[in-house]
Amino acid sequence: MKKMVIAAGTGFLGTVLIDFFKESYQEIIVLTRGKSENKNNIQFVHWNANSLTGWEEVLESADVLINLAGKSVDCRYTPDNKATILSSRIDSTRVLNEAILRCENPPKHFINSSTAAIYRHSEDKQMDEYSGEIGDDFSMNVAKSWENVFYEVHTDKTLKTAVRTSIVLGKNGGAFIPLKRLTQSGFGGKNGRGNQLVSWIHELDFARAVAFIIDNKITGSVNVVSPKPVRNIDFMRKLRKAVGIPFGIPVSKTLLQIGAKIIQTEPELVLKSRNVIPKRLTENGFVFEYHDLEEAFKICCHEL
């Protein structure tokens, strides 16, 4: 009987993974800050994401452990928020490492979230796992610390993979819904100069990539993004087409900075150029179902 444990699996990506794996894993357990309960054949187990309080017993004999814990970066980078963004990632990863070491029969594979934001802003060079350039700012330093904590504990019986994701496009959550609303309100033009590249992946390919990593026992850091980053100006144009809005007011960098303060987020989230490609996935034979952004947008709109 195959068993999967998903830490912090109640959000958008957790739901995507549960929907994808529920037929192939007879037992799926979700570690949640909410109450312990059984719902729709999924077992929810309460944890606090930073200490061992008994929840760790569910890791015994798991085939795979996936950690999605971490405060959303869609917020203002105040000192308090910065501290929580970092600690929520570090603490959950650290305590899961500790829990694995205590298992008699530890999970066979530990997949930890990471981020494509680990690479520097790039409008020319494509960043893969071998030659990608990792820089020095808040987002990149969080990503580096996150992966360092993940890898620093050696787990003899447990394979380890850090999945570096970017925008995951899906019908029920993530970035697509606010982007769609923005476009419908007439502000679906380019952001800033529009030259910055957007790395993205459709939710089904995200889940398929995780399954591929498990099936092929791929370890180390893996970019889980589509093979075709697109410029922001083209990203927004294709979104307007999918939504059926013929025009979009461009949003300048200055307006973005003002607007970001109003809605309590950071302009970096749309202005940083994430020119990231999935070299390790493709060289291992992974084939994307949604390598074309227009098709991904069409599916997201059709299924809403």
Stockholm file with secondary structure:
# STOCKHOLM 1.0

chainA/1-304         MKKMVIAAGTGFLGTVLIDFFKESYQEIIVLTRGKSENKNNIQFVHWNANSLTGWEEVLESADVLINLAGKSVDCRYTPDNKATILSSRIDSTRVLNEAILRCENPPKHFINSSTAAIYRHSEDKQMDEYSGEIGDDFSMNVAKSWENVFYEVHTDKTLKTAVRTSIVLGKNGGAFIPLKRLTQSGFGGKNGRGNQLVSWIHELDFARAVAFIIDNKITGSVNVVSPKPVRNIDFMRKLRKAVGIPFGIPVSKTLLQIGAKIIQTEPELVLKSRNVIPKRLTENGFVFEYHDLEEAFKICCHEL
#=GR chainA/1-304 SS CCEEEEETCSSHHHHHHHHHHTTTCSEEEEEESSCCEEETTEEEEECCSSSCSSGGGGGTTCSEEEECCCCCSCSCCCHHHHHHHHHHHHHHHHHHHHHHHHCSSCCSEEEEEEEGGGBCCCSSSCBCTTTCCBCCSHHHHHHHHHHHHHHHSCCTTCEEEEEEECEEEETTEETHHHHHHHHHTTCCSCBTTSCSEECEEEHHHHHHHHHHHHHTTCCEEEEESCSCCEEHHHHHHHHHHHHTCCCCCCBCHHHHHHHHHHTTCCTHHHHSCCCBCCHHHHHTTCCCSCCSHHHHHHHHHHHC
#=GC SS_cons         CCEEEEETCSSHHHHHHHHHHTTTCSEEEEEESSCCEEETTEEEEECCSSSCSSGGGGGTTCSEEEECCCCCSCSCCCHHHHHHHHHHHHHHHHHHHHHHHHCSSCCSEEEEEEEGGGBCCCSSSCBCTTTCCBCCSHHHHHHHHHHHHHHHSCCTTCEEEEEEECEEEETTEETHHHHHHHHHTTCCSCBTTSCSEECEEEHHHHHHHHHHHHHTTCCEEEEESCSCCEEHHHHHHHHHHHHTCCCCCCBCHHHHHHHHHHTTCCTHHHHSCCCBCCHHHHHTTCCCSCCSHHHHHHHHHHHC
//
